[in-house]
Amino acid sequence: MDFITSPRFIEKIREEKGLYGAPEAVITDKAVMAFDDGETYVDSSHPGVTKAEVVGATGWDVDFVDE
């Protein structure tokens, strides 16, 4: 399995489908990402994984919790 996902972080769409709340985190093989006002940021990277590796695997400009 490549990935498991849920409907986007848009409350109206989720509510229309009977889903309440919102995703709490995205867990990858390199990092754990969280959300702040709908924006994704890297909360932590896994042991031995550098910021450069996370950025290279993300595909978009991503912020880190410590920045």
All heavy atoms as TSV, in Angstrom:
chain	resi	resn	atom	element	x	y	z
A	1	MET	N	N	0.835	-1.155	0.000
A	1	MET	CA	C	0.000	0.000	0.000
A	1	MET	C	C	0.893	1.236	0.000
A	1	MET	O	O	1.775	1.367	0.846
A	1	MET	CB	C	-0.873	-0.045	1.248
A	1	MET	CG	C	-1.699	1.151	1.437
A	1	MET	SD	S	-2.773	1.101	2.893
A	1	MET	CE	C	-3.214	-0.591	3.051
A	2	ASP	N	N	0.671	2.138	-0.939
A	2	ASP	CA	C	1.461	3.354	-1.013
A	2	ASP	C	C	1.069	4.355	0.069
A	2	ASP	O	O	1.909	4.985	0.674
A	2	ASP	CB	C	1.333	4.013	-2.376
A	2	ASP	CG	C	2.047	3.226	-3.457
A	2	ASP	OD1	O	3.002	2.507	-3.124
A	2	ASP	OD2	O	1.648	3.322	-4.621
A	3	PHE	N	N	-0.234	4.550	0.273
A	3	PHE	CA	C	-0.669	5.493	1.297
A	3	PHE	C	C	-2.134	5.283	1.638
A	3	PHE	O	O	-2.880	4.662	0.890
A	3	PHE	CB	C	-0.444	6.941	0.847
A	3	PHE	CG	C	-1.231	7.319	-0.388
A	3	PHE	CD1	C	-2.503	7.827	-0.299
A	3	PHE	CD2	C	-0.670	7.166	-1.644
A	3	PHE	CE1	C	-3.220	8.170	-1.432
A	3	PHE	CE2	C	-1.371	7.517	-2.789
A	3	PHE	CZ	C	-2.645	8.019	-2.673
A	4	ILE	N	N	-2.511	5.806	2.783
A	4	ILE	CA	C	-3.910	5.845	3.217
A	4	ILE	C	C	-4.210	7.312	3.479
A	4	ILE	O	O	-3.399	8.018	4.060
A	4	ILE	CB	C	-4.126	5.041	4.515
A	4	ILE	CG1	C	-3.786	3.573	4.289
A	4	ILE	CG2	C	-5.559	5.193	5.015
A	4	ILE	CD1	C	-3.817	2.747	5.556
A	5	THR	N	N	-5.367	7.772	3.073
A	5	THR	CA	C	-5.687	9.186	3.251
A	5	THR	C	C	-7.150	9.349	3.670
A	5	THR	O	O	-7.905	8.392	3.733
A	5	THR	CB	C	-5.392	9.966	1.954
A	5	THR	OG1	O	-5.512	11.357	2.232
A	5	THR	CG2	C	-6.324	9.572	0.829
A	6	SER	N	N	-7.509	10.567	3.977
A	6	SER	CA	C	-8.889	10.906	4.310
A	6	SER	C	C	-9.264	12.145	3.519
A	6	SER	O	O	-8.390	12.796	2.940
A	6	SER	CB	C	-9.033	11.161	5.815
A	6	SER	OG	O	-8.353	12.340	6.177
A	7	PRO	N	N	-10.560	12.508	3.499
A	7	PRO	CA	C	-10.950	13.716	2.767
A	7	PRO	C	C	-10.162	14.932	3.244
A	7	PRO	O	O	-9.736	14.992	4.392
A	7	PRO	CB	C	-12.429	13.857	3.084
A	7	PRO	CG	C	-12.870	12.469	3.356
A	7	PRO	CD	C	-11.704	11.820	4.064
A	8	ARG	N	N	-10.014	15.876	2.366
A	8	ARG	CA	C	-9.231	17.079	2.624
A	8	ARG	C	C	-9.587	17.764	3.928
A	8	ARG	O	O	-10.622	17.532	4.515
A	8	ARG	CB	C	-9.447	18.067	1.485
A	8	ARG	CG	C	-8.873	17.592	0.192
A	8	ARG	CD	C	-9.083	18.586	-0.885
A	8	ARG	NE	N	-8.444	19.852	-0.495
A	8	ARG	CZ	C	-8.568	20.956	-1.183
A	8	ARG	NH1	N	-9.289	20.979	-2.265
A	8	ARG	NH2	N	-7.977	22.044	-0.792
A	9	PHE	N	N	-8.743	18.671	4.326
A	9	PHE	CA	C	-8.906	19.452	5.543
A	9	PHE	C	C	-9.887	20.602	5.280
A	9	PHE	O	O	-9.561	21.767	5.449
A	9	PHE	CB	C	-7.542	19.997	5.975
A	9	PHE	CG	C	-7.522	20.576	7.353
A	9	PHE	CD1	C	-6.836	19.940	8.348
A	9	PHE	CD2	C	-8.168	21.752	7.648
A	9	PHE	CE1	C	-6.775	20.468	9.617
A	9	PHE	CE2	C	-8.133	22.290	8.912
A	9	PHE	CZ	C	-7.433	21.645	9.889
A	10	ILE	N	N	-11.060	20.308	4.811
A	10	ILE	CA	C	-12.087	21.314	4.576
A	10	ILE	C	C	-13.328	20.854	5.329
A	10	ILE	O	O	-13.970	19.876	4.952
A	10	ILE	CB	C	-12.379	21.494	3.074
A	10	ILE	CG1	C	-11.115	21.972	2.351
A	10	ILE	CG2	C	-13.523	22.475	2.867
A	10	ILE	CD1	C	-11.258	22.094	0.848
A	11	GLU	N	N	-13.624	21.545	6.425
A	11	GLU	CA	C	-14.680	21.096	7.315
A	11	GLU	C	C	-16.027	20.920	6.621
A	11	GLU	O	O	-16.731	19.958	6.867
A	11	GLU	CB	C	-14.801	22.056	8.490
A	11	GLU	CG	C	-13.608	21.961	9.430
A	11	GLU	CD	C	-13.718	22.895	10.606
A	11	GLU	OE1	O	-14.839	23.280	10.969
A	11	GLU	OE2	O	-12.668	23.230	11.162
A	12	LYS	N	N	-16.411	21.846	5.733
A	12	LYS	CA	C	-17.711	21.755	5.072
A	12	LYS	C	C	-17.841	20.445	4.288
A	12	LYS	O	O	-18.844	19.757	4.377
A	12	LYS	CB	C	-17.937	22.954	4.161
A	12	LYS	CG	C	-19.291	22.933	3.483
A	12	LYS	CD	C	-19.497	24.156	2.621
A	12	LYS	CE	C	-20.845	24.070	1.940
A	12	LYS	NZ	N	-21.098	25.177	1.041
A	13	ILE	N	N	-16.835	20.108	3.512
A	13	ILE	CA	C	-16.870	18.871	2.720
A	13	ILE	C	C	-16.941	17.666	3.641
A	13	ILE	O	O	-17.712	16.738	3.421
A	13	ILE	CB	C	-15.646	18.789	1.789
A	13	ILE	CG1	C	-15.737	19.865	0.703
A	13	ILE	CG2	C	-15.527	17.406	1.168
A	13	ILE	CD1	C	-14.493	19.999	-0.144
A	14	ARG	N	N	-16.152	17.672	4.711
A	14	ARG	CA	C	-16.159	16.555	5.654
A	14	ARG	C	C	-17.534	16.420	6.308
A	14	ARG	O	O	-18.047	15.320	6.442
A	14	ARG	CB	C	-15.060	16.728	6.694
A	14	ARG	CG	C	-13.657	16.612	6.092
A	14	ARG	CD	C	-12.585	16.790	7.130
A	14	ARG	NE	N	-12.659	15.770	8.159
A	14	ARG	CZ	C	-12.133	14.556	8.065
A	14	ARG	NH1	N	-11.487	14.211	6.974
A	14	ARG	NH2	N	-12.253	13.701	9.060
A	15	GLU	N	N	-18.137	17.528	6.733
A	15	GLU	CA	C	-19.450	17.484	7.382
A	15	GLU	C	C	-20.522	16.980	6.426
A	15	GLU	O	O	-21.400	16.218	6.822
A	15	GLU	CB	C	-19.812	18.863	7.921
A	15	GLU	CG	C	-18.989	19.258	9.132
A	15	GLU	CD	C	-19.252	20.672	9.592
A	15	GLU	OE1	O	-20.150	21.345	9.033
A	15	GLU	OE2	O	-18.538	21.127	10.509
A	16	GLU	N	N	-20.472	17.407	5.154
A	16	GLU	CA	C	-21.442	16.937	4.169
A	16	GLU	C	C	-21.399	15.422	4.017
A	16	GLU	O	O	-22.388	14.789	3.702
A	16	GLU	CB	C	-21.187	17.596	2.810
A	16	GLU	CG	C	-21.560	19.063	2.761
A	16	GLU	CD	C	-21.131	19.730	1.467
A	16	GLU	OE1	O	-20.491	19.075	0.608
A	16	GLU	OE2	O	-21.438	20.931	1.312
A	17	LYS	N	N	-20.243	14.836	4.244
A	17	LYS	CA	C	-20.080	13.387	4.128
A	17	LYS	C	C	-20.260	12.675	5.468
A	17	LYS	O	O	-20.034	11.481	5.581
A	17	LYS	CB	C	-18.708	13.077	3.541
A	17	LYS	CG	C	-18.490	13.746	2.195
A	17	LYS	CD	C	-17.723	12.893	1.266
A	17	LYS	CE	C	-17.562	13.546	-0.083
A	17	LYS	NZ	N	-18.685	13.409	-0.941
A	18	GLY	N	N	-20.663	13.436	6.495
A	18	GLY	CA	C	-20.890	12.835	7.797
A	18	GLY	C	C	-19.625	12.598	8.591
A	18	GLY	O	O	-19.610	11.838	9.551
A	19	LEU	N	N	-18.538	13.260	8.196
A	19	LEU	CA	C	-17.270	13.127	8.902
A	19	LEU	C	C	-17.042	14.382	9.733
A	19	LEU	O	O	-17.198	15.486	9.239
A	19	LEU	CB	C	-16.121	12.955	7.904
A	19	LEU	CG	C	-16.243	11.776	6.952
A	19	LEU	CD1	C	-15.178	11.861	5.871
A	19	LEU	CD2	C	-16.137	10.468	7.715
A	20	TYR	N	N	-16.683	14.223	10.977
A	20	TYR	CA	C	-16.474	15.375	11.848
A	20	TYR	C	C	-15.052	15.351	12.384
A	20	TYR	O	O	-14.410	14.312	12.443
A	20	TYR	CB	C	-17.504	15.379	12.968
A	20	TYR	CG	C	-18.890	15.543	12.405
A	20	TYR	CD1	C	-19.672	14.439	12.102
A	20	TYR	CD2	C	-19.377	16.803	12.096
A	20	TYR	CE1	C	-20.925	14.593	11.532
A	20	TYR	CE2	C	-20.628	16.963	11.525
A	20	TYR	CZ	C	-21.397	15.854	11.248
A	20	TYR	OH	O	-22.631	16.016	10.673
A	21	GLY	N	N	-14.568	16.532	12.744
A	21	GLY	CA	C	-13.174	16.630	13.143
A	21	GLY	C	C	-12.332	16.850	11.907
A	21	GLY	O	O	-12.839	17.179	10.834
A	22	ALA	N	N	-11.065	16.674	12.066
A	22	ALA	CA	C	-10.150	16.883	10.945
A	22	ALA	C	C	-8.928	16.003	11.142
A	22	ALA	O	O	-8.673	15.538	12.245
A	22	ALA	CB	C	-9.748	18.350	10.879
A	23	PRO	N	N	-8.176	15.785	10.091
A	23	PRO	CA	C	-6.945	15.003	10.245
A	23	PRO	C	C	-6.051	15.647	11.298
A	23	PRO	O	O	-5.970	16.867	11.399
A	23	PRO	CB	C	-6.296	15.066	8.866
A	23	PRO	CG	C	-7.402	15.401	7.929
A	23	PRO	CD	C	-8.361	16.245	8.714
A	24	GLU	N	N	-5.373	14.837	12.060
A	24	GLU	CA	C	-4.469	15.318	13.099
A	24	GLU	C	C	-3.019	15.317	12.647
A	24	GLU	O	O	-2.241	16.150	13.091
A	24	GLU	CB	C	-4.594	14.443	14.349
A	24	GLU	CG	C	-5.947	14.517	15.018
A	24	GLU	CD	C	-6.211	15.862	15.663
A	24	GLU	OE1	O	-5.256	16.459	16.195
A	24	GLU	OE2	O	-7.362	16.313	15.615
A	25	ALA	N	N	-2.665	14.357	11.791
A	25	ALA	CA	C	-1.265	14.236	11.384
A	25	ALA	C	C	-1.157	13.473	10.079
A	25	ALA	O	O	-2.057	12.728	9.698
A	25	ALA	CB	C	-0.462	13.514	12.460
A	26	VAL	N	N	-0.038	13.679	9.405
A	26	VAL	CA	C	0.346	12.886	8.245
A	26	VAL	C	C	1.641	12.195	8.649
A	26	VAL	O	O	2.618	12.860	9.000
A	26	VAL	CB	C	0.587	13.775	7.003
A	26	VAL	CG1	C	1.103	12.942	5.842
A	26	VAL	CG2	C	-0.683	14.514	6.623
A	27	ILE	N	N	1.638	10.876	8.611
A	27	ILE	CA	C	2.810	10.115	9.013
A	27	ILE	C	C	3.417	9.488	7.769
A	27	ILE	O	O	2.754	8.751	7.053
A	27	ILE	CB	C	2.436	9.033	10.048
A	27	ILE	CG1	C	1.781	9.701	11.251
A	27	ILE	CG2	C	3.668	8.227	10.443
A	27	ILE	CD1	C	1.124	8.743	12.209
A	28	THR	N	N	4.680	9.830	7.509
A	28	THR	CA	C	5.377	9.305	6.340
A	28	THR	C	C	6.552	8.450	6.800
A	28	THR	O	O	6.805	8.325	7.997
A	28	THR	CB	C	5.897	10.444	5.439
A	28	THR	OG1	O	7.031	11.054	6.065
A	28	THR	CG2	C	4.825	11.487	5.167
A	29	ASP	N	N	7.294	7.929	5.858
A	29	ASP	CA	C	8.470	7.149	6.219
A	29	ASP	C	C	9.644	8.041	6.609
A	29	ASP	O	O	10.688	7.559	7.021
A	29	ASP	CB	C	8.865	6.197	5.093
A	29	ASP	CG	C	9.177	6.913	3.789
A	29	ASP	OD1	O	8.765	8.072	3.613
A	29	ASP	OD2	O	9.839	6.298	2.943
A	30	LYS	N	N	9.477	9.359	6.512
A	30	LYS	CA	C	10.545	10.284	6.874
A	30	LYS	C	C	10.191	11.206	8.031
A	30	LYS	O	O	11.080	11.662	8.751
A	30	LYS	CB	C	10.940	11.131	5.671
A	30	LYS	CG	C	11.442	10.291	4.508
A	30	LYS	CD	C	12.328	11.072	3.608
A	30	LYS	CE	C	12.795	10.259	2.430
A	30	LYS	NZ	N	13.512	9.058	2.739
A	31	ALA	N	N	8.902	11.505	8.218
A	31	ALA	CA	C	8.529	12.517	9.212
A	31	ALA	C	C	7.073	12.385	9.635
A	31	ALA	O	O	6.296	11.655	9.028
A	31	ALA	CB	C	8.765	13.905	8.623
A	32	VAL	N	N	6.743	13.160	10.659
A	32	VAL	CA	C	5.358	13.325	11.088
A	32	VAL	C	C	5.008	14.785	10.835
A	32	VAL	O	O	5.708	15.692	11.292
A	32	VAL	CB	C	5.172	12.988	12.583
A	32	VAL	CG1	C	3.737	13.264	13.018
A	32	VAL	CG2	C	5.551	11.543	12.854
A	33	MET	N	N	3.944	15.002	10.081
A	33	MET	CA	C	3.512	16.354	9.764
A	33	MET	C	C	2.206	16.625	10.492
A	33	MET	O	O	1.370	15.745	10.639
A	33	MET	CB	C	3.338	16.517	8.266
A	33	MET	CG	C	4.610	16.306	7.507
A	33	MET	SD	S	4.349	16.547	5.755
A	33	MET	CE	C	5.985	16.196	5.148
A	34	ALA	N	N	2.038	17.875	10.926
A	34	ALA	CA	C	0.826	18.285	11.631
A	34	ALA	C	C	0.238	19.496	10.910
A	34	ALA	O	O	0.754	19.920	9.868
A	34	ALA	CB	C	1.153	18.606	13.083
A	35	PHE	N	N	-0.841	20.040	11.452
A	35	PHE	CA	C	-1.540	21.148	10.799
A	35	PHE	C	C	-1.675	22.335	11.739
A	35	PHE	O	O	-1.857	22.162	12.944
A	35	PHE	CB	C	-2.950	20.715	10.372
A	35	PHE	CG	C	-2.956	19.553	9.439
A	35	PHE	CD1	C	-3.118	18.261	9.918
A	35	PHE	CD2	C	-2.788	19.732	8.076
A	35	PHE	CE1	C	-3.123	17.169	9.065
A	35	PHE	CE2	C	-2.792	18.651	7.205
A	35	PHE	CZ	C	-2.963	17.380	7.706
A	36	ASP	N	N	-1.594	23.539	11.177
A	36	ASP	CA	C	-1.853	24.776	11.898
A	36	ASP	C	C	-2.648	25.660	10.958
A	36	ASP	O	O	-2.143	26.066	9.906
A	36	ASP	CB	C	-0.539	25.444	12.306
A	36	ASP	CG	C	-0.752	26.697	13.135
A	36	ASP	OD1	O	-1.811	26.817	13.776
A	36	ASP	OD2	O	0.146	27.557	13.132
A	37	ASP	N	N	-3.895	25.920	11.300
A	37	ASP	CA	C	-4.787	26.708	10.437
A	37	ASP	C	C	-4.845	26.146	9.024
A	37	ASP	O	O	-4.853	26.881	8.040
A	37	ASP	CB	C	-4.370	28.177	10.402
A	37	ASP	CG	C	-4.595	28.878	11.727
A	37	ASP	OD1	O	-5.541	28.490	12.445
A	37	ASP	OD2	O	-3.840	29.808	12.047
A	38	GLY	N	N	-4.838	24.824	8.901
A	38	GLY	CA	C	-4.940	24.171	7.609
A	38	GLY	C	C	-3.635	24.028	6.858
A	38	GLY	O	O	-3.594	23.413	5.808
A	39	GLU	N	N	-2.566	24.623	7.376
A	39	GLU	CA	C	-1.254	24.519	6.745
A	39	GLU	C	C	-0.491	23.344	7.353
A	39	GLU	O	O	-0.490	23.150	8.562
A	39	GLU	CB	C	-0.457	25.806	6.933
A	39	GLU	CG	C	-1.074	27.014	6.244
A	39	GLU	CD	C	-1.074	26.895	4.739
A	39	GLU	OE1	O	-0.099	26.362	4.169
A	39	GLU	OE2	O	-2.056	27.347	4.120
A	40	THR	N	N	0.184	22.595	6.514
A	40	THR	CA	C	0.959	21.449	6.968
A	40	THR	C	C	2.370	21.893	7.337
A	40	THR	O	O	2.965	22.700	6.637
A	40	THR	CB	C	1.053	20.404	5.843
A	40	THR	OG1	O	-0.259	20.099	5.389
A	40	THR	CG2	C	1.716	19.131	6.329
A	41	TYR	N	N	2.885	21.367	8.445
A	41	TYR	CA	C	4.272	21.615	8.831
A	41	TYR	C	C	4.866	20.319	9.375
A	41	TYR	O	O	4.139	19.424	9.794
A	41	TYR	CB	C	4.382	22.740	9.861
A	41	TYR	CG	C	3.760	22.409	11.204
A	41	TYR	CD1	C	4.529	21.835	12.221
A	41	TYR	CD2	C	2.424	22.669	11.458
A	41	TYR	CE1	C	3.966	21.524	13.450
A	41	TYR	CE2	C	1.857	22.355	12.671
A	41	TYR	CZ	C	2.632	21.791	13.673
A	41	TYR	OH	O	2.073	21.471	14.880
A	42	VAL	N	N	6.190	20.225	9.354
A	42	VAL	CA	C	6.872	19.043	9.867
A	42	VAL	C	C	6.998	19.193	11.377
A	42	VAL	O	O	7.659	20.105	11.875
A	42	VAL	CB	C	8.252	18.857	9.218
A	42	VAL	CG1	C	8.969	17.654	9.817
A	42	VAL	CG2	C	8.108	18.689	7.713
A	43	ASP	N	N	6.325	18.317	12.098
A	43	ASP	CA	C	6.362	18.330	13.556
A	43	ASP	C	C	7.614	17.619	14.072
A	43	ASP	O	O	8.226	18.047	15.042
A	43	ASP	CB	C	5.100	17.672	14.110
A	43	ASP	CG	C	4.940	17.891	15.596
A	43	ASP	OD1	O	5.200	19.012	16.063
A	43	ASP	OD2	O	4.559	16.934	16.297
A	44	SER	N	N	7.991	16.538	13.408
A	44	SER	CA	C	9.219	15.817	13.778
A	44	SER	C	C	9.656	14.950	12.606
A	44	SER	O	O	8.841	14.530	11.801
A	44	SER	CB	C	8.999	14.944	15.014
A	44	SER	OG	O	8.062	13.919	14.744
A	45	SER	N	N	10.953	14.728	12.536
A	45	SER	CA	C	11.459	13.789	11.538
A	45	SER	C	C	11.920	12.540	12.276
A	45	SER	O	O	12.221	12.578	13.468
A	45	SER	CB	C	12.590	14.392	10.712
A	45	SER	OG	O	13.649	14.795	11.546
A	46	HIS	N	N	11.949	11.440	11.569
A	46	HIS	CA	C	12.337	10.178	12.177
A	46	HIS	C	C	13.851	10.149	12.410
A	46	HIS	O	O	14.599	10.856	11.723
A	46	HIS	CB	C	11.887	9.009	11.307
A	46	HIS	CG	C	10.403	8.970	11.085
A	46	HIS	ND1	N	9.485	9.151	12.095
A	46	HIS	CD2	C	9.684	8.773	9.967
A	46	HIS	CE1	C	8.263	9.058	11.604
A	46	HIS	NE2	N	8.353	8.837	10.304
A	47	PRO	N	N	14.302	9.362	13.369
A	47	PRO	CA	C	15.734	9.287	13.663
A	47	PRO	C	C	16.563	9.004	12.401
A	47	PRO	O	O	16.211	8.143	11.600
A	47	PRO	CB	C	15.839	8.120	14.652
A	47	PRO	CG	C	14.499	8.087	15.326
A	47	PRO	CD	C	13.521	8.475	14.251
A	48	GLY	N	N	17.614	9.793	12.242
A	48	GLY	CA	C	18.514	9.605	11.114
A	48	GLY	C	C	18.087	10.288	9.834
A	48	GLY	O	O	18.794	10.254	8.837
A	49	VAL	N	N	16.905	10.916	9.817
A	49	VAL	CA	C	16.404	11.591	8.612
A	49	VAL	C	C	16.698	13.083	8.732
A	49	VAL	O	O	16.354	13.719	9.725
A	49	VAL	CB	C	14.887	11.354	8.430
A	49	VAL	CG1	C	14.365	12.115	7.226
A	49	VAL	CG2	C	14.585	9.876	8.308
A	50	THR	N	N	17.320	13.656	7.715
A	50	THR	CA	C	17.662	15.076	7.724
A	50	THR	C	C	16.514	15.925	7.176
A	50	THR	O	O	15.626	15.424	6.476
A	50	THR	CB	C	18.909	15.338	6.873
A	50	THR	OG1	O	18.582	15.074	5.505
A	50	THR	CG2	C	20.083	14.477	7.318
A	51	LYS	N	N	16.577	17.224	7.480
A	51	LYS	CA	C	15.592	18.154	6.918
A	51	LYS	C	C	15.644	18.121	5.392
A	51	LYS	O	O	14.606	18.153	4.735
A	51	LYS	CB	C	15.836	19.575	7.414
A	51	LYS	CG	C	15.412	19.804	8.835
A	51	LYS	CD	C	15.602	21.266	9.204
A	51	LYS	CE	C	15.116	21.512	10.613
A	51	LYS	NZ	N	15.234	22.924	11.002
A	52	ALA	N	N	16.836	18.054	4.843
A	52	ALA	CA	C	16.982	18.024	3.387
A	52	ALA	C	C	16.274	16.808	2.787
A	52	ALA	O	O	15.651	16.910	1.725
A	52	ALA	CB	C	18.458	18.023	3.003
A	53	GLU	N	N	16.349	15.666	3.445
A	53	GLU	CA	C	15.663	14.475	2.956
A	53	GLU	C	C	14.149	14.656	3.002
A	53	GLU	O	O	13.429	14.253	2.079
A	53	GLU	CB	C	16.067	13.252	3.778
A	53	GLU	CG	C	17.480	12.801	3.545
A	53	GLU	CD	C	17.890	11.676	4.473
A	53	GLU	OE1	O	17.743	11.817	5.705
A	53	GLU	OE2	O	18.353	10.647	3.951
A	54	VAL	N	N	13.657	15.267	4.077
A	54	VAL	CA	C	12.211	15.508	4.190
A	54	VAL	C	C	11.758	16.459	3.091
A	54	VAL	O	O	10.787	16.194	2.383
A	54	VAL	CB	C	11.841	16.064	5.585
A	54	VAL	CG1	C	10.374	16.463	5.636
A	54	VAL	CG2	C	12.167	15.054	6.674
A	55	VAL	N	N	12.467	17.566	2.924
A	55	VAL	CA	C	12.123	18.545	1.879
A	55	VAL	C	C	12.162	17.894	0.510
A	55	VAL	O	O	11.255	18.080	-0.305
A	55	VAL	CB	C	13.066	19.770	1.945
A	55	VAL	CG1	C	12.891	20.663	0.728
A	55	VAL	CG2	C	12.829	20.553	3.223
A	56	GLY	N	N	13.174	17.099	0.241
A	56	GLY	CA	C	13.300	16.443	-1.055
A	56	GLY	C	C	12.184	15.468	-1.358
A	56	GLY	O	O	11.826	15.254	-2.513
A	57	ALA	N	N	11.610	14.882	-0.325
A	57	ALA	CA	C	10.550	13.892	-0.518
A	57	ALA	C	C	9.153	14.489	-0.428
A	57	ALA	O	O	8.170	13.818	-0.720
A	57	ALA	CB	C	10.693	12.788	0.533
A	58	THR	N	N	9.056	15.753	-0.042
A	58	THR	CA	C	7.737	16.350	0.204
A	58	THR	C	C	7.060	16.836	-1.067
A	58	THR	O	O	5.888	16.607	-1.265
A	58	THR	CB	C	7.856	17.507	1.220
A	58	THR	OG1	O	8.417	16.987	2.424
A	58	THR	CG2	C	6.510	18.110	1.523
A	59	GLY	N	N	7.775	17.532	-1.922
A	59	GLY	CA	C	7.175	17.995	-3.165
A	59	GLY	C	C	6.607	19.400	-3.098
A	59	GLY	O	O	6.057	19.893	-4.074
A	60	TRP	N	N	6.705	20.062	-1.960
A	60	TRP	CA	C	6.281	21.454	-1.840
A	60	TRP	C	C	7.115	22.096	-0.732
A	60	TRP	O	O	7.767	21.414	0.040
A	60	TRP	CB	C	4.781	21.588	-1.555
A	60	TRP	CG	C	4.340	21.131	-0.203
A	60	TRP	CD1	C	4.314	21.868	0.952
A	60	TRP	CD2	C	3.830	19.841	0.163
A	60	TRP	NE1	N	3.851	21.124	1.992
A	60	TRP	CE2	C	3.539	19.862	1.536
A	60	TRP	CE3	C	3.604	18.670	-0.545
A	60	TRP	CZ2	C	3.034	18.772	2.215
A	60	TRP	CZ3	C	3.096	17.573	0.148
A	60	TRP	CH2	C	2.807	17.633	1.501
A	61	ASP	N	N	7.077	23.436	-0.658
A	61	ASP	CA	C	7.788	24.128	0.423
A	61	ASP	C	C	7.103	23.794	1.741
A	61	ASP	O	O	5.899	23.981	1.884
A	61	ASP	CB	C	7.757	25.643	0.210
A	61	ASP	CG	C	8.600	26.091	-0.967
A	61	ASP	OD1	O	9.567	25.371	-1.290
A	61	ASP	OD2	O	8.309	27.136	-1.533
A	62	VAL	N	N	7.854	23.278	2.664
A	62	VAL	CA	C	7.276	22.843	3.926
A	62	VAL	C	C	8.035	23.497	5.074
A	62	VAL	O	O	9.250	23.679	5.010
A	62	VAL	CB	C	7.300	21.301	4.051
A	62	VAL	CG1	C	8.704	20.748	4.056
A	62	VAL	CG2	C	6.537	20.831	5.258
A	63	ASP	N	N	7.298	23.927	6.078
A	63	ASP	CA	C	7.900	24.525	7.259
A	63	ASP	C	C	8.169	23.442	8.295
A	63	ASP	O	O	7.508	22.391	8.314
A	63	ASP	CB	C	6.952	25.559	7.882
A	63	ASP	CG	C	6.765	26.778	6.986
A	63	ASP	OD1	O	7.749	27.174	6.324
A	63	ASP	OD2	O	5.663	27.335	6.986
A	64	PHE	N	N	9.107	23.713	9.182
A	64	PHE	CA	C	9.429	22.818	10.281
A	64	PHE	C	C	9.036	23.493	11.589
A	64	PHE	O	O	9.146	24.699	11.723
A	64	PHE	CB	C	10.927	22.495	10.278
A	64	PHE	CG	C	11.329	21.585	9.150
A	64	PHE	CD1	C	11.457	22.068	7.865
A	64	PHE	CD2	C	11.564	20.243	9.380
A	64	PHE	CE1	C	11.818	21.240	6.812
A	64	PHE	CE2	C	11.922	19.387	8.339
A	64	PHE	CZ	C	12.049	19.898	7.058
A	65	VAL	N	N	8.598	22.704	12.550
A	65	VAL	CA	C	8.115	23.227	13.822
A	65	VAL	C	C	9.158	24.108	14.508
A	65	VAL	O	O	8.808	25.075	15.171
A	65	VAL	CB	C	7.615	22.105	14.744
A	65	VAL	CG1	C	8.762	21.265	15.278
A	65	VAL	CG2	C	6.792	22.646	15.892
A	66	ASP	N	N	10.416	23.830	14.337
A	66	ASP	CA	C	11.466	24.583	15.037
A	66	ASP	C	C	11.926	25.822	14.287
A	66	ASP	O	O	12.872	26.475	14.680
A	66	ASP	CB	C	12.647	23.680	15.341
A	66	ASP	CG	C	13.319	23.107	14.095
A	66	ASP	OD1	O	12.813	23.318	12.994
A	66	ASP	OD2	O	14.359	22.436	14.262
A	67	GLU	N	N	11.233	26.178	13.203
A	67	GLU	CA	C	11.633	27.374	12.438
A	67	GLU	C	C	10.706	28.520	12.743
A	67	GLU	O	O	9.599	28.601	12.411
A	67	GLU	CB	C	11.682	27.060	10.939
A	67	GLU	CG	C	12.760	26.091	10.615
A	67	GLU	CD	C	12.815	25.735	9.132
A	67	GLU	OE1	O	11.861	25.994	8.387
A	67	GLU	OE2	O	13.858	25.198	8.729
